[in-house]
């Protein structure tokens, strides 16, 4: 009897294993690495942090890298140019400092870390945008602008399209876990027939950043809500002869969205998606966007599907962008930065400090950006609403934190 019970128990356990297989995305926490940094870089804390960064880079490199090699060959001169790019296939989820040593003779700081490394199995992250060696738990602030309708005549049968669509995008981003978002309302004028694209001039983008504190803005354009009737001409002619309305039975819903970097005034992500359906294309002004009645219509279902694609692609991009906030004011040892509480930063967290080098780089009246160099590390000491107070804990020799410097996640 006991043998039968043991056999049934073995079969039951085997079924559980088959029904609920273990995840293949395993985190390896047995990676032990050594990091080095020169003692001539800065003070003791700065050198220690740079050694830790060196160790973390080695940890993700040991987990496997993709190498892109670009070579130029000449029949007479041989190899004339070679360029290599390494992209890690893993990210660091956590680490523990095991030992720290100052080697005065060699002039280096040596640290030993125990690192937890997680392989990147997502196709999007492994192939393109996620160049962050550390798991990114911080969230940049995103301003969601009211969508623009390229052809307003196509949306005459839809009520509350602009505000309802903006609210829906905000709600879906929040549901996907992106808390650091804010709506931005602005009056926008359109000229029918012209292609709508984001205005990347500082005069247009700086007010968005000043009012919301956002690092990025999400622009959405409704490219198409075109509806048509695909029945035969003869059938439609008969309907008109008997005063029957020829209603559209096909509709194409298409959105295009842009994720704009407000600091650099450039587009970081752009994508377009659409959905076509056959059926009753007319919605009616009594079913405004954002209501259950609108979602029950074929147009509502198609628009909801496209918005889901938009939110998914935007989330994938945002999760691969390092936190980057400016210094607003320096008050002695206290440094005030534009950092919202919903960014995920907590008291005691450390951020990398990058100092501005020289004035803005301009070309033919256009601002190309500002050069920055690693200058040190800061620690968050207080969080107050939409700003945070930090203090410098380690710095490069000769570096002084000033207005306009950048704080980034490392």
C-alpha positions in Angstrom: 0.0 0.0 0.0 2.8 2.4 0.9 4.5 1.6 -2.5 1.3 2.6 -4.3 1.0 5.8 -2.3 4.7 6.7 -3.1 4.1 6.0 -6.7 1.0 8.2 -6.8 2.9 10.9 -5.0 5.7 10.8 -7.5 3.3 11.1 -10.4 1.5 14.0 -8.7 4.8 15.9 -8.2 5.9 15.2 -11.8 2.6 16.6 -13.0 3.1 19.8 -10.9 6.6 20.2 -12.5 5.2 19.8 -16.0 2.2 22.2 -15.4 4.3 24.9 -13.6 7.8 24.8 -15.1 10.5 26.9 -13.5 11.3 30.2 -15.1 14.3 30.1 -17.4 15.2 33.7 -16.4 17.4 32.8 -13.5 19.4 35.3 -11.5 23.0 34.2 -10.8 24.2 35.6 -7.4 27.5 33.7 -7.3 29.4 36.2 -9.5 32.5 37.5 -7.6 34.5 40.2 -9.3 37.3 42.6 -8.4 37.2 46.3 -9.4 40.1 48.8 -9.5 40.4 52.6 -9.6 43.3 55.0 -9.4 43.8 56.9 -6.2 44.6 60.0 -8.2 41.0 60.5 -9.6 39.6 62.2 -6.5 38.9 61.8 -2.8 38.5 58.5 -1.1 34.8 58.1 -1.5 35.0 59.0 -5.2 37.7 56.5 -5.9 35.8 53.8 -4.0 32.7 54.4 -6.1 34.7 54.3 -9.3 36.2 50.9 -8.3 32.7 49.6 -7.6 31.6 50.7 -11.1 34.6 49.0 -12.6 33.7 45.8 -10.9 30.0 46.0 -12.0 31.1 46.5 -15.6 33.3 43.3 -15.4 30.4 41.4 -13.9 28.1 42.1 -16.9 30.9 41.5 -19.3 31.5 38.0 -17.8 27.9 37.1 -18.4 28.3 37.4 -22.1 28.5 40.2 -24.7 27.5 40.9 -28.3 30.4 42.3 -30.3 29.9 44.5 -33.4 33.2 44.8 -35.3 33.7 47.4 -38.1 36.9 47.0 -40.1 38.2 48.8 -43.2 40.7 46.9 -45.4 42.9 48.2 -48.1 44.7 45.9 -50.6 48.0 47.8 -50.3 47.9 49.2 -46.7 46.1 46.3 -45.0 43.9 47.1 -42.0 43.3 50.9 -42.0 40.5 51.2 -39.4 38.9 49.0 -36.8 36.1 49.8 -34.4 34.5 47.5 -31.9 31.3 47.9 -29.9 30.4 45.6 -26.9 26.8 45.2 -25.6 26.2 43.1 -22.6 23.5 40.4 -22.5 22.9 40.8 -18.7 22.2 43.4 -16.1 23.1 43.7 -12.4 20.1 43.4 -10.0 22.0 43.7 -6.7 25.5 43.5 -5.3 27.3 43.2 -1.9 30.7 44.7 -1.0 32.9 41.9 0.4 36.2 43.7 0.9 37.9 47.0 0.2 41.7 47.6 0.1 43.9 50.6 -0.5 47.1 49.6 -2.3 49.4 52.6 -1.7 52.3 51.2 -3.6 50.3 50.6 -6.8 48.2 53.7 -6.3 44.8 51.9 -6.7 41.7 51.2 -4.7 40.7 47.5 -4.9 37.2 46.2 -4.1 35.7 42.7 -4.2 31.9 42.4 -4.9 29.4 39.6 -4.9 27.1 40.5 -7.7 23.7 39.2 -8.8 23.5 39.1 -12.6 20.2 38.6 -14.5 20.3 37.6 -18.2 18.4 39.8 -20.6 16.0 37.5 -22.4 13.6 40.1 -23.8 14.3 40.6 -27.5 13.8 44.3 -27.4 16.1 44.9 -24.4 18.8 42.6 -25.7 19.0 44.0 -29.2 18.6 47.7 -29.0 17.9 50.2 -26.3 18.9 48.7 -22.9 22.5 49.7 -22.6 22.2 50.1 -18.8 24.5 47.7 -16.9 22.4 48.1 -13.7 18.7 47.3 -13.3 16.8 50.6 -13.7 14.3 51.1 -10.8 14.1 54.8 -11.2 11.5 56.6 -13.4 12.0 59.7 -15.4 9.0 62.1 -15.3 6.9 62.0 -18.5 4.5 64.7 -19.6 1.6 63.3 -21.7 0.3 65.9 -24.1 -3.2 66.1 -25.6 -3.3 64.1 -28.9 -3.6 65.9 -32.2 -6.1 64.8 -34.8 -4.6 65.2 -38.3 -7.9 65.1 -40.1 -10.7 66.3 -37.7 -13.4 65.7 -40.3 -12.9 62.0 -39.9 -13.7 62.2 -36.2 -17.1 64.0 -36.4 -18.9 61.0 -35.0 -16.6 60.7 -32.0 -17.1 62.8 -28.9 -14.4 63.7 -26.3 -11.7 62.2 -28.5 -8.7 64.4 -27.4 -9.3 64.6 -23.7 -10.6 61.0 -23.5 -7.6 59.6 -25.4 -5.1 61.6 -23.3 -6.8 60.3 -20.1 -6.7 56.7 -21.4 -3.0 56.9 -22.2 -2.3 58.2 -18.7 -4.4 55.5 -17.1 -2.8 52.7 -19.1 0.8 53.9 -18.3 -0.2 54.0 -14.6 -1.6 50.5 -14.8 1.7 49.3 -16.3 3.6 50.6 -13.4 4.9 54.0 -14.6 3.9 56.3 -11.8 6.0 59.4 -12.6 3.6 60.9 -15.2 1.8 64.2 -15.5 -0.8 65.6 -18.0 0.0 68.8 -19.8 -2.8 70.8 -21.3 -1.9 73.3 -24.1 -3.9 75.0 -26.8 -2.7 73.9 -30.2 -3.6 75.2 -33.6 -3.7 73.1 -36.7 -3.6 73.7 -40.4 -5.4 70.9 -42.2 -3.4 69.2 -44.9 0.0 69.6 -43.2 1.9 66.7 -41.7 1.9 67.0 -37.9 5.3 66.4 -36.2 6.6 67.6 -32.8 8.1 71.1 -32.6 11.6 70.5 -31.2 12.4 74.2 -30.7 13.4 75.2 -27.1 10.6 77.8 -27.1 8.1 75.0 -27.5 9.7 72.4 -25.2 11.0 74.5 -22.2 7.5 75.5 -21.0 6.5 71.8 -20.8 9.5 71.1 -18.6 9.1 74.2 -16.4 5.4 73.4 -15.7 5.6 69.7 -15.2 9.3 69.0 -14.2 9.3 66.3 -16.9 12.4 64.9 -18.6 10.4 63.5 -21.5 7.2 64.4 -23.3 4.8 62.0 -25.1 3.3 63.4 -28.3 0.4 61.5 -29.9 -1.0 62.1 -33.4 -4.2 60.5 -34.6 -3.2 59.9 -38.2 -6.4 58.2 -39.4 -9.9 57.5 -38.4 -11.0 57.1 -42.0 -14.3 55.3 -42.6 -15.7 54.1 -45.9 -18.4 51.8 -47.4 -17.0 48.9 -49.4 -20.3 47.6 -50.8 -20.8 47.6 -54.5 -21.8 50.8 -56.3 -25.0 49.2 -57.6 -26.1 48.3 -54.0 -25.3 51.8 -52.7 -27.1 53.4 -55.7 -30.3 51.3 -54.9 -30.1 52.4 -51.2 -29.9 56.1 -52.2 -32.7 55.6 -54.6 -34.9 54.5 -51.7 -33.6 57.3 -49.4 -31.6 54.8 -47.3 -28.4 56.1 -45.7 -25.2 54.6 -47.0 -23.3 54.0 -43.8 -19.5 53.2 -43.6 -18.7 49.6 -42.9 -14.9 49.7 -42.8 -12.6 51.9 -40.7 -8.9 52.3 -40.3 -7.6 53.6 -37.0 -3.9 54.7 -36.9 -1.8 56.5 -34.2 1.7 57.8 -34.3 3.6 58.7 -31.2 6.9 60.4 -30.3 8.8 60.3 -27.1 10.8 63.6 -26.9 13.8 64.3 -24.7 13.0 67.8 -23.3 16.6 68.5 -22.3 18.3 67.5 -25.6 15.3 68.6 -27.8 15.4 65.4 -29.8 13.1 62.4 -30.5 14.1 59.4 -28.5 11.4 57.0 -29.8 8.9 57.1 -32.6 6.5 54.5 -33.8 3.2 54.1 -35.7 0.5 51.5 -35.3 -2.9 51.0 -36.9 -5.9 48.6 -37.0 -8.5 48.1 -39.6 -11.9 46.4 -39.0 -15.1 45.6 -40.9 -18.4 46.3 -39.3 -20.4 49.2 -38.0 -17.9 52.1 -38.2 -20.2 54.9 -36.9 -19.9 55.6 -33.2 -22.3 58.4 -32.3 -21.8 61.5 -30.2 -23.7 59.9 -27.3 -20.7 57.5 -26.7 -17.8 59.7 -25.8 -14.2 58.3 -25.6 -13.4 56.9 -22.2 -16.8 55.4 -21.5 -17.8 51.7 -21.6 -20.3 52.5 -24.3 -17.4 53.7 -26.6 -15.3 50.6 -25.8 -18.2 48.4 -26.8 -18.1 49.8 -30.4 -15.8 48.4 -33.1 -14.1 51.8 -33.3 -13.5 51.8 -29.5 -12.1 48.3 -29.6 -9.7 49.2 -32.5 -8.6 52.4 -30.8 -8.0 50.6 -27.5 -5.9 47.9 -29.2 -3.7 50.6 -30.8 -3.3 52.5 -27.5 -2.2 49.3 -25.9 0.5 48.9 -28.5 1.6 52.5 -27.9 1.8 52.1 -24.1 3.8 48.8 -24.5 6.4 50.4 -26.8 6.7 53.6 -24.7 7.2 51.5 -21.6 9.9 49.5 -23.2 11.8 52.6 -24.1 11.3 54.4 -20.8 12.6 51.4 -18.8 15.9 51.6 -20.7 16.5 55.3 -20.1 18.7 56.3 -17.1 17.3 58.9 -14.6 18.7 62.3 -15.6 17.7 65.5 -13.6 19.2 69.0 -13.3 20.6 70.8 -10.4 18.4 73.8 -9.5 20.2 75.5 -6.7 23.2 75.2 -4.4 22.7 76.2 -0.8 26.1 75.6 0.9 26.3 71.8 1.4 22.7 71.3 0.3 22.0 70.9 -3.4 18.4 71.2 -4.7 17.5 69.1 -7.7 14.2 68.9 -9.8 13.3 65.3 -8.6 9.7 64.2 -8.0 8.9 61.7 -5.2 7.3 59.4 -7.8 10.6 58.9 -9.5 11.4 56.0 -7.1 14.4 57.7 -5.4 14.5 57.3 -1.7 16.5 59.0 1.1 20.0 57.4 1.3 20.2 56.6 -2.5 23.3 57.7 -4.3 23.3 59.3 -7.8 26.2 60.0 -10.2 27.0 63.7 -10.6 28.1 65.1 -14.0 29.5 68.6 -14.3 28.9 70.9 -17.3 32.1 71.6 -19.3 32.0 74.9 -21.1 29.0 76.6 -22.8 26.4 75.1 -25.0 27.6 73.8 -28.4 25.9 75.6 -31.2 25.9 75.1 -35.0 24.3 77.7 -37.2 22.1 79.0 -34.4 21.0 75.6 -33.3 21.9 74.2 -29.9 23.5 70.8 -30.2 23.9 70.1 -26.4 26.4 70.5 -23.6 29.4 68.4 -22.8 29.4 66.7 -19.4 32.1 64.8 -17.5 31.8 62.5 -14.4 32.5 64.7 -11.4 31.4 62.7 -8.3 28.5 61.2 -6.4 25.7 62.7 -4.3 23.4 61.2 -1.6 19.7 62.0 -1.2 19.1 63.5 2.2 15.6 64.9 1.9 12.6 64.5 -0.4 10.0 67.4 -0.5 7.2 67.2 -3.1 8.6 67.9 -6.5 12.3 68.4 -5.5 15.0 66.7 -3.5 17.9 67.8 -1.4 21.2 66.0 -2.0 24.8 66.3 -0.7 28.1 65.6 -2.3 29.7 62.4 -0.8 32.6 62.0 -3.2 34.1 64.2 -6.0 36.8 64.4 -8.6 39.8 66.6 -7.8 38.9 70.2 -8.5 35.2 69.6 -9.2 32.5 71.9 -7.7 28.8 71.3 -8.1 27.0 74.2 -9.8 23.7 75.2 -11.3 22.8 73.2 -14.4 24.9 70.1 -13.5 23.2 66.7 -14.1 22.5 63.9 -11.7 22.0 60.5 -13.2 21.4 57.0 -12.0 24.4 54.7 -12.2 
